[in-house]
Amino acid sequence: MPRSEKKIVCFGGGNAVPKLIEELKKYPIQITGVTSMVDNGGSTGQLREDFNVLPPGDIRRHILALSDAPKWKKELFKFRFGREEFAGGHKGHNFANVFIAGLEYILKDYRKVLKIVHEFMEVKKHKALPATIDKVQLVAELENGEIVEGEDEIDVPKKHDPKLRIKKLYLKPQARIFPPTKKAILEADLLTFGPGDLYSSVIPCFLPEGMSQAIKRSKAKKVYICNAMTKLGETNNFSVLDFANEIEKYLNCQLDFVIYNIEIPDQQRIQEYKKTEPLLLDLVKINPGLDKKKFIGKNLLVKSGPIVHDFKKVAKILMRLI
């Protein structure tokens, strides 16, 4: 690998960060994707419960995004089988989830698991790493003092009032940062956070012991990519500044840049998208008088359809910052 290649570490799970990684991969850089390891819904949750393994769902998305494998391996990695029905409309297990969970169950060594999966999916100069390899659950304390346990309940409220704000987020039991992840953070030129669900995808990455300290110590530029829309149960009525303040609170340090969307799609497009994503509420409010040296407002959306980031645009901004 050329020594001049810059190193980016991208934090966050779900579907958005892997799409960002896919765009960044087109540039001559080295990427590390970091996921929180708190997922406990769907196929992942079932495997956790049955075999006491780490959640494979988010890390497999990162591995797939970083993979240089032929099409058949990528299709196999995404292949679903079985008749079990999980919340959220998923049916059956994902092959990659079973493959990763099976390796961990047999080998009892997560470093070996990562090595085998990276080799199988032909991830060459990049890496997908967990924030921690301790087995944990995500816990939220709401503004009324109520405790909500489990990433799936925080992500999609079924048993608690979603209008209540999240006051505090923590792991149970406490966990430690995965040492290779700490190393990647300290060697990075750029750290990106999000986009993705604030309390169930992005902030959980910061919660293992030693994580916020490593991020604070890192000489890398720290960039938050703000969500385009607010979400019921997590970010009701949030502004760009609300998102950035919460990220800085859990990082315990200042962000260098916040990238946010300024494009306002027409109401019909917003309503159509909300039909497919009923938990999404509205566009994130833009605060007046944001510091333009830190807050970078651009049209970040795809031209039509869903109200989601065009990651080609986001990747270009990040490459300018690096």
C-alpha positions as CSV (number, residue, x, y, z in Angstrom):
1,M,0.0,0.0,0.0
2,P,1.4,3.4,-0.9
3,R,2.5,5.4,2.2
4,S,0.7,8.5,0.9
5,E,-2.7,6.9,1.2
6,K,-4.9,8.6,3.8
7,K,-6.8,6.7,6.4
8,I,-10.5,7.2,7.1
9,V,-12.5,5.5,10.0
10,C,-16.3,5.5,9.4
11,F,-18.5,4.9,12.5
12,G,-22.1,3.7,12.3
13,G,-24.2,0.7,11.4
14,G,-27.5,0.3,9.4
15,N,-27.6,0.8,5.7
16,A,-26.3,4.4,5.3
17,V,-22.7,4.1,6.4
18,P,-22.0,1.0,4.2
19,K,-23.3,3.1,1.2
20,L,-20.9,5.9,2.2
21,I,-18.1,3.3,2.4
22,E,-18.9,2.1,-1.1
23,E,-18.4,5.6,-2.5
24,L,-15.2,6.3,-0.5
25,K,-13.8,3.0,-1.7
26,K,-13.5,4.6,-5.2
27,Y,-10.8,6.9,-3.9
28,P,-7.1,6.0,-3.2
29,I,-7.6,5.8,0.6
30,Q,-7.6,3.1,3.3
31,I,-11.0,2.7,5.1
32,T,-11.9,1.1,8.4
33,G,-15.6,0.7,9.2
34,V,-16.6,0.6,12.9
35,T,-19.9,-0.9,14.1
36,S,-21.3,-0.8,17.6
37,M,-22.2,-4.5,18.2
38,V,-25.4,-3.8,20.1
39,D,-27.9,-5.0,17.4
40,N,-30.4,-7.5,18.9
41,G,-33.3,-7.6,16.5
42,G,-34.2,-10.0,13.6
43,S,-31.9,-12.8,12.5
44,T,-29.0,-11.2,14.4
45,G,-31.0,-11.2,17.7
46,Q,-32.1,-14.8,17.2
47,L,-28.5,-15.9,16.7
48,R,-27.3,-13.9,19.7
49,E,-30.0,-15.6,21.9
50,D,-29.5,-19.1,20.6
51,F,-25.7,-19.3,20.5
52,N,-24.4,-16.4,22.8
53,V,-22.5,-14.8,19.9
54,L,-21.8,-11.2,19.0
55,P,-24.3,-9.6,16.6
56,P,-23.1,-10.2,13.0
57,G,-25.6,-8.0,11.2
58,D,-23.9,-4.6,11.0
59,I,-20.3,-5.8,10.6
60,R,-21.4,-8.0,7.6
61,R,-22.8,-4.9,5.9
62,H,-19.4,-3.2,6.3
63,I,-17.5,-6.2,5.1
64,L,-19.8,-6.4,2.0
65,A,-19.2,-2.7,1.3
66,L,-15.5,-3.1,1.5
67,S,-15.3,-6.4,-0.4
68,D,-13.5,-7.0,-3.7
69,A,-15.0,-10.5,-4.1
70,P,-16.7,-11.7,-7.2
71,K,-20.5,-11.2,-7.7
72,W,-21.3,-14.8,-6.6
73,K,-19.7,-14.4,-3.2
74,K,-21.5,-11.0,-2.6
75,E,-24.8,-12.6,-3.6
76,L,-24.2,-15.6,-1.3
77,F,-23.3,-13.2,1.5
78,K,-26.8,-11.5,1.1
79,F,-28.7,-14.7,0.6
80,R,-31.6,-15.3,3.0
81,F,-33.1,-18.7,3.8
82,G,-35.4,-20.3,6.3
83,R,-39.0,-19.6,7.3
84,E,-38.6,-17.8,10.6
85,E,-40.3,-14.4,10.5
86,F,-38.8,-11.5,12.4
87,A,-40.0,-8.0,13.3
88,G,-39.5,-5.5,10.5
89,G,-40.7,-7.8,7.8
90,H,-37.5,-9.9,7.5
91,K,-38.0,-13.6,6.7
92,G,-35.3,-16.2,7.3
93,H,-31.7,-15.9,8.2
94,N,-29.1,-14.1,6.2
95,F,-26.2,-16.4,5.1
96,A,-23.5,-14.0,6.3
97,N,-25.1,-13.7,9.7
98,V,-25.1,-17.5,10.1
99,F,-21.6,-17.8,8.6
100,I,-20.1,-15.2,11.0
101,A,-22.0,-16.5,14.1
102,G,-21.1,-20.1,13.3
103,L,-17.4,-19.3,13.0
104,E,-17.5,-17.5,16.4
105,Y,-19.4,-20.3,18.0
106,I,-16.9,-22.9,16.8
107,L,-13.6,-20.9,17.0
108,K,-14.4,-18.9,20.2
109,D,-11.9,-16.3,18.9
110,Y,-13.4,-13.2,17.3
111,R,-10.0,-12.0,15.8
112,K,-9.8,-15.3,13.9
113,V,-13.4,-14.9,12.8
114,L,-12.7,-11.4,11.4
115,K,-9.5,-12.7,9.6
116,I,-11.4,-15.6,7.9
117,V,-14.4,-13.4,6.9
118,H,-12.1,-10.7,5.5
119,E,-10.2,-13.3,3.5
120,F,-13.3,-15.0,2.2
121,M,-14.9,-11.8,1.1
122,E,-11.6,-10.5,-0.3
123,V,-11.4,-7.4,1.7
124,K,-7.8,-6.4,0.9
125,K,-6.4,-3.1,2.3
126,H,-9.6,-2.1,4.2
127,K,-11.1,-3.4,7.5
128,A,-14.4,-3.8,9.2
129,L,-14.0,-3.7,13.0
130,P,-16.3,-3.9,16.0
131,A,-16.3,-1.1,18.6
132,T,-16.0,-3.8,21.2
133,I,-16.1,-7.6,21.4
134,D,-17.7,-7.7,24.8
135,K,-21.2,-9.0,24.8
136,V,-23.5,-6.1,25.7
137,Q,-27.0,-4.7,25.5
138,L,-27.9,-1.1,24.8
139,V,-29.8,0.7,27.5
140,A,-31.6,4.1,27.3
141,E,-32.8,6.2,30.2
142,L,-35.8,8.4,29.1
143,E,-36.5,11.9,30.4
144,N,-39.1,10.5,32.9
145,G,-36.6,8.1,34.4
146,E,-37.9,5.0,32.6
147,I,-35.3,2.5,31.5
148,V,-35.5,0.9,28.0
149,E,-33.3,-2.1,27.3
150,G,-32.3,-3.4,23.9
151,E,-31.3,-1.8,20.6
152,D,-34.5,-3.0,18.8
153,E,-36.8,-1.3,21.3
154,I,-34.8,1.9,21.2
155,D,-34.8,1.8,17.4
156,V,-38.5,0.9,16.9
157,P,-40.5,1.8,20.1
158,K,-43.1,-0.8,20.8
159,K,-43.4,-0.8,24.6
160,H,-42.5,2.8,25.6
161,D,-43.8,6.2,24.7
162,P,-41.8,7.4,21.7
163,K,-42.5,11.0,22.4
164,L,-40.2,10.9,25.4
165,R,-36.7,12.1,24.8
166,I,-33.6,9.9,25.5
167,K,-31.7,11.4,28.4
168,K,-28.8,9.0,28.7
169,L,-27.5,6.0,26.7
170,Y,-25.2,3.3,28.1
171,L,-24.0,-0.3,27.7
172,K,-24.9,-3.1,30.1
173,P,-22.5,-4.5,31.2
174,Q,-19.8,-1.9,30.6
175,A,-17.5,-2.9,27.7
176,R,-13.9,-2.1,26.5
177,I,-12.8,-0.8,23.2
178,F,-11.5,-3.5,20.8
179,P,-7.7,-2.8,20.6
180,P,-7.3,-2.9,16.8
181,T,-10.2,-0.3,16.6
182,K,-8.3,1.9,19.0
183,K,-5.2,1.6,16.8
184,A,-7.1,2.5,13.6
185,I,-8.5,5.6,15.3
186,L,-5.1,6.8,16.5
187,E,-3.6,6.3,13.0
188,A,-6.5,7.9,11.1
189,D,-6.5,11.2,9.1
190,L,-10.3,11.5,9.2
191,L,-13.0,10.1,11.5
192,T,-16.6,10.2,10.2
193,F,-19.7,9.7,12.3
194,G,-23.0,8.7,10.7
195,P,-25.4,9.3,9.1
196,G,-27.7,6.9,10.8
197,D,-30.0,6.5,13.8
198,L,-28.5,8.7,16.5
199,Y,-29.1,6.6,19.6
200,S,-29.4,3.1,18.1
201,S,-26.5,3.2,15.5
202,V,-24.0,6.1,15.8
203,I,-23.7,7.0,19.5
204,P,-23.5,3.3,20.7
205,C,-20.1,3.1,18.9
206,F,-18.8,5.7,21.4
207,L,-19.9,3.9,24.5
208,P,-17.2,1.2,25.2
209,E,-14.6,2.3,27.7
210,G,-11.6,3.9,26.0
211,M,-13.4,4.8,22.8
212,S,-14.2,8.5,23.4
213,Q,-10.6,8.9,24.9
214,A,-9.1,7.4,21.7
215,I,-11.2,9.6,19.5
216,K,-10.3,12.7,21.5
217,R,-6.6,11.8,21.3
218,S,-6.7,11.1,17.6
219,K,-5.1,13.9,15.5
220,A,-7.7,13.1,12.7
221,K,-10.3,15.6,11.6
222,K,-13.6,14.7,13.2
223,V,-16.7,15.0,10.9
224,Y,-20.3,14.4,11.7
225,I,-22.7,13.7,8.7
226,C,-26.1,14.8,10.0
227,N,-29.3,12.9,9.2
228,A,-31.6,14.5,6.6
229,M,-34.8,13.6,8.7
230,T,-35.8,13.3,12.3
231,K,-37.1,10.0,13.7
232,L,-39.8,9.1,16.2
233,G,-38.5,7.9,19.5
234,E,-35.0,9.1,18.9
235,T,-34.7,12.6,17.4
236,N,-38.2,14.1,17.6
237,N,-38.0,17.8,16.5
238,F,-34.2,17.8,16.4
239,S,-32.2,20.6,14.7
240,V,-28.7,20.3,13.1
241,L,-27.3,21.7,16.3
242,D,-29.2,19.2,18.5
243,F,-27.6,16.3,16.6
244,A,-24.1,17.9,16.7
245,N,-24.4,18.6,20.5
246,E,-25.4,15.1,21.3
247,I,-22.5,13.7,19.3
248,E,-20.1,16.0,21.1
249,K,-21.6,15.1,24.5
250,Y,-20.9,11.4,24.1
251,L,-17.5,12.0,22.4
252,N,-16.5,14.4,25.1
253,C,-14.7,16.5,22.5
254,Q,-15.5,19.0,19.7
255,L,-16.2,18.1,16.1
256,D,-14.2,19.8,13.5
257,F,-17.0,19.7,10.9
258,V,-20.7,19.0,10.6
259,I,-22.0,18.3,7.1
260,Y,-25.8,18.8,6.8
261,N,-28.4,19.0,4.1
262,I,-30.0,22.3,3.0
263,E,-32.2,20.9,0.1
264,I,-35.9,21.1,0.9
265,P,-37.8,18.5,-1.3
266,D,-41.5,19.1,-2.1
267,Q,-44.1,17.9,0.4
268,Q,-45.4,15.2,-1.9
269,R,-42.0,13.6,-2.1
270,I,-41.6,13.8,1.7
271,Q,-45.1,12.2,2.2
272,E,-44.4,9.4,-0.2
273,Y,-41.2,8.5,1.6
274,K,-42.9,8.6,5.0
275,K,-45.3,6.0,3.7
276,T,-42.4,3.5,3.3
277,E,-40.6,4.8,6.5
278,P,-43.4,5.5,9.0
279,L,-41.0,6.3,11.9
280,L,-39.5,9.3,10.0
281,L,-41.1,12.6,11.1
282,D,-39.7,15.6,9.2
283,L,-36.7,17.3,7.7
284,V,-34.0,18.2,10.3
285,K,-34.4,21.9,11.3
286,I,-31.5,24.2,10.3
287,N,-30.5,26.6,13.0
288,P,-29.9,30.2,12.0
289,G,-26.4,31.6,12.3
290,L,-24.4,28.4,12.3
291,D,-20.6,28.9,12.2
292,K,-19.8,28.4,8.5
293,K,-16.2,27.3,9.3
294,K,-17.6,24.3,11.2
295,F,-21.0,23.7,9.7
296,I,-21.0,22.8,6.0
297,G,-24.5,23.0,4.5
298,K,-25.0,21.6,1.0
299,N,-27.6,19.9,-1.2
300,L,-26.9,16.3,-0.1
301,L,-30.0,14.5,-1.3
302,V,-30.5,12.1,-4.2
303,K,-32.5,13.9,-7.0
304,S,-35.8,12.0,-6.6
305,G,-37.5,9.3,-4.5
306,P,-36.4,8.6,-0.9
307,I,-35.2,11.5,1.3
308,V,-31.7,10.0,1.6
309,H,-28.1,11.2,1.1
310,D,-26.4,11.1,-2.3
311,F,-23.1,9.6,-1.0
312,K,-21.2,10.6,-4.1
313,K,-21.8,14.2,-2.9
314,V,-20.9,13.4,0.7
315,A,-17.7,11.5,-0.4
316,K,-16.5,14.5,-2.4
317,I,-16.9,16.8,0.6
318,L,-15.0,14.4,2.8
319,M,-12.2,14.0,0.3
320,R,-11.8,17.8,0.2
321,L,-11.6,17.9,4.0
322,I,-9.0,15.2,4.1
